[in-house]
């Protein structure tokens, strides 16, 4: 079971969009997927048409130890989702005095099994919720806009990941950089992609997510891009990105599956 945190403390980079549509794309390719909304803004939850504001079955109750992961799962068209709500906004303060607070999510997920991929949609911050994601995950995917300011602030993010790796979760690795909002007609986008490649090498997935209005529209209908406009550039790009992700699985693991 691969547990992957999608993380960038900069907002508006396509993190939640990528989490949703990578999950949906992998499910289309035969993988069993669980999406976890760790953001108090609950954008992933809302984008999939799940109403959880008045629910007591969210990630918040899991972190507080009131519910198990299996008790809050929502089956959303073949993808399982652990939703979030605004109640999660108080978790940073409420859990700050709890012993082992960095490992609450890992402990809650220990009994989980049967999934090929668990994708954690992290909040756009480097607080306790993100720390829980990083101690639970084995891998980190970083969505990066192919724009001038994309690499600004990356040093703090990379430093945080390195500290967690060193002190709390040695297996943790950055294994994927997702280039988003790419426009091949813009020289600036091409230059930024070159800089990202220069810094991260082959961690940058070969498929770049093109700037596409359908990707922005789909959440308002509570749909993935594959449900909303399966013939769009967005659907095509995320389908190819998911193939890139599966191509990185060692051949022996593919044979075992």
C-alpha positions in Angstrom: 0.0 0.0 0.0 1.6 3.3 -1.1 0.7 6.2 1.1 1.5 9.5 -0.7 1.2 13.0 0.6 0.4 15.7 -1.9 2.0 18.8 -0.4 2.8 22.4 -1.2 2.4 25.2 1.3 1.7 27.6 -1.5 -2.0 27.7 -2.4 -3.4 27.6 -5.9 -0.9 25.2 -7.3 -3.4 22.4 -8.2 -2.8 20.2 -5.2 -6.4 19.2 -4.5 -7.2 19.0 -8.2 -4.2 16.7 -8.6 -5.1 14.5 -5.6 -8.7 14.0 -6.8 -7.9 13.3 -10.5 -4.8 11.2 -9.8 -7.0 9.1 -7.5 -9.8 8.9 -10.1 -7.3 8.1 -12.9 -5.6 5.4 -10.9 -9.0 3.9 -10.1 -9.8 3.9 -13.8 -6.6 1.9 -14.4 -7.7 -0.8 -11.9 -6.1 0.5 -8.7 -8.0 0.6 -5.3 -7.7 4.1 -4.1 -8.4 6.0 -0.8 -8.4 9.8 -0.8 -7.9 11.6 2.6 -8.9 15.2 3.0 -6.5 16.7 5.6 -7.4 20.4 4.8 -9.8 22.2 7.2 -11.1 24.1 4.1 -12.4 20.7 2.9 -11.9 21.5 -0.7 -11.4 17.9 -1.7 -14.5 16.9 0.1 -16.6 19.6 -1.5 -15.1 19.1 -4.9 -16.4 15.5 -4.9 -19.9 16.6 -3.9 -19.6 15.2 -0.4 -21.5 17.1 2.3 -19.7 16.7 5.6 -20.1 20.0 7.5 -22.7 18.6 9.9 -21.2 15.1 10.0 -19.4 13.4 12.8 -17.6 11.0 10.4 -14.6 12.9 9.2 -10.8 13.0 9.6 -11.3 15.2 12.6 -13.0 12.5 14.6 -10.3 10.0 13.5 -7.5 12.3 14.8 -9.4 12.7 18.1 -9.7 9.0 18.5 -13.5 9.0 18.3 -13.9 7.1 15.1 -11.8 4.6 13.2 -10.8 5.1 9.6 -13.2 2.4 8.4 -16.1 4.0 10.1 -15.9 7.3 8.2 -15.2 6.0 4.7 -17.4 7.4 1.9 -17.6 5.3 -1.3 -17.5 7.9 -4.1 -18.0 6.1 -7.4 -15.4 3.4 -6.8 -13.0 5.7 -4.9 -13.1 5.7 -1.1 -12.8 9.1 0.6 -12.2 10.2 4.2 -13.8 13.6 4.2 -12.9 16.8 6.1 -14.9 19.6 7.6 -14.4 23.0 9.2 -14.2 21.4 12.6 -10.7 20.3 11.6 -9.5 23.9 11.9 -9.4 23.6 15.6 -7.3 20.4 15.6 -3.9 22.2 15.6 -4.8 23.7 19.0 -6.8 20.9 20.5 -4.2 18.2 19.7 -1.1 20.3 20.5 -0.9 18.9 24.0 -1.5 15.2 23.1 1.4 12.9 23.6 2.6 11.5 20.2 0.5 14.1 18.4 2.8 13.7 15.3 1.7 10.1 14.9 -2.0 10.2 15.4 -2.8 9.7 11.7 -0.2 6.9 11.3 -1.7 5.0 14.3 -5.2 5.4 12.9 -4.2 4.1 9.5 -2.3 1.1 10.8 -5.3 -1.3 10.5 -6.1 -0.1 7.0 -5.4 -2.6 4.2 -6.6 -3.5 0.8 -5.6 -0.3 -1.0 -3.1 0.2 -3.7 -2.8 3.9 -3.2 -3.7 6.2 -0.3 -3.4 9.9 -1.3 -3.3 12.5 1.4 -4.4 16.0 0.4 -2.5 18.3 2.8 -3.4 21.8 3.9 -1.4 24.7 2.4 0.7 25.1 5.6 3.4 23.2 7.5 1.6 22.7 10.8 0.5 19.7 12.8 -1.9 18.3 10.1 0.9 18.3 7.5 3.3 16.8 10.0 0.9 14.0 10.6 0.7 13.4 6.8 4.5 13.3 6.6 4.9 10.8 9.4 2.3 8.6 7.8 3.4 8.7 4.1 6.2 6.9 2.4 6.3 9.3 -0.5 5.7 13.0 -1.2 4.3 14.4 -4.5 4.8 18.2 -4.9 2.5 20.0 -7.4 4.4 23.0 -8.8 3.0 25.7 -11.1 5.2 26.2 -14.1 5.4 29.9 -13.3 8.0 32.3 -12.1 7.1 32.1 -8.4 6.8 28.3 -8.3 10.1 27.7 -6.7 9.8 30.5 -4.2 9.4 29.1 -0.7 10.4 25.6 -1.8 13.5 25.7 0.5 11.3 25.8 3.6 9.1 22.9 2.3 12.2 20.8 1.5 13.7 21.6 4.8 10.6 20.4 6.7 10.5 17.2 4.7 14.1 16.5 5.4 13.7 17.2 9.2 10.7 14.8 9.3 12.7 12.2 7.4 15.6 12.5 9.7 13.8 12.5 13.0 10.4 10.9 12.6 10.0 8.9 9.3 13.3 7.7 7.7 11.7 6.0 4.7 10.0 9.3 3.5 11.1 10.5 0.1 10.1 13.1 -2.4 9.3 10.8 -5.4 7.3 13.1 -7.7 7.1 16.6 -8.9 3.9 17.5 -10.8 4.1 20.4 -13.2 0.7 22.2 -13.3 -0.9 25.0 -15.3 1.5 24.5 -18.1 1.1 26.4 -21.4 3.5 25.4 -24.1 3.0 28.7 -25.9 4.6 30.6 -23.1 8.4 30.8 -23.1 8.3 31.5 -19.4 6.6 28.2 -18.7 9.2 26.4 -20.7 12.0 28.1 -18.8 10.4 27.2 -15.4 10.1 23.6 -16.4 13.8 23.6 -17.3 14.6 25.0 -13.9 12.4 22.4 -12.2 14.2 19.6 -14.1 17.5 21.1 -13.2 16.7 21.1 -9.5 14.7 17.8 -9.2 15.9 15.8 -12.2 13.7 12.8 -13.1 11.5 13.3 -10.1 9.5 15.7 -12.4 6.9 13.5 -14.1 7.1 13.7 -17.9 3.4 14.5 -18.2 2.7 18.2 -17.5 -0.8 19.3 -16.6 -1.9 21.9 -19.1 -3.9 24.9 -18.1 -7.4 23.9 -18.8 -10.7 25.5 -17.8 -12.5 22.2 -17.4 -10.2 21.4 -14.4 -11.4 24.5 -12.7 -15.1 23.9 -13.6 -15.3 20.2 -12.5 -15.4 20.8 -8.7 -18.4 23.1 -8.9 -20.3 20.1 -10.3 -18.9 17.8 -7.6 -17.2 15.7 -10.3 -13.7 14.5 -11.3 -12.4 15.6 -14.6 -13.1 12.1 -16.0 -16.8 12.5 -15.1 -17.1 16.1 -16.1 -15.3 16.2 -19.4 -13.6 13.0 -20.3 -12.5 14.3 -23.7 -10.8 17.4 -22.2 -7.0 18.2 -22.1 -7.3 17.9 -18.3 -8.6 14.3 -18.5 -6.0 13.4 -21.1 -3.2 14.9 -19.0 -4.2 13.2 -15.7 -4.7 9.9 -17.5 -1.1 10.1 -18.8 0.2 11.2 -15.4 -1.4 8.2 -13.8 0.3 6.0 -16.4 3.6 7.7 -15.4 2.9 6.9 -11.8 2.2 3.2 -12.5 5.3 3.0 -14.7 7.5 3.8 -11.7 6.3 0.6 -9.8 9.1 -2.0 -9.8 8.3 -4.7 -12.3 8.4 -7.4 -9.6 5.6 -5.6 -7.7 3.5 -5.5 -10.9 4.0 -9.2 -11.3 3.0 -9.9 -7.7 -0.2 -7.9 -8.2 
